[in-house]
Amino acid sequence: MQRLHAYTKWFGNRWFLLPNPMYGGWLSVLFHDDWVLPPGRRREAIEAALNRAKNGFTVDRDQAPRH
């Protein structure tokens, strides 16, 4: 985990994560695959994640995707 934190500023600057459209969906990751959420809450979570990415973000263990 220490190695990851050493490079967090590289994400979105030097490193970019791209979804693989040939390998399943990726959008549901933005709301932690919680399909029980009402559609409006899912949309809010998606928009918040995209805004964090647009404005630059840091990796926070509490907000990291849960598996």
Buried (B, 14 or more C-beta within 10 A) or exposed (E): EEEEEEEBEEBBEEEEEEEEEEEEEEEBEBBBBEEEBEEEEBEEBBEEBEEBBEEEBEEEEEEEEEE
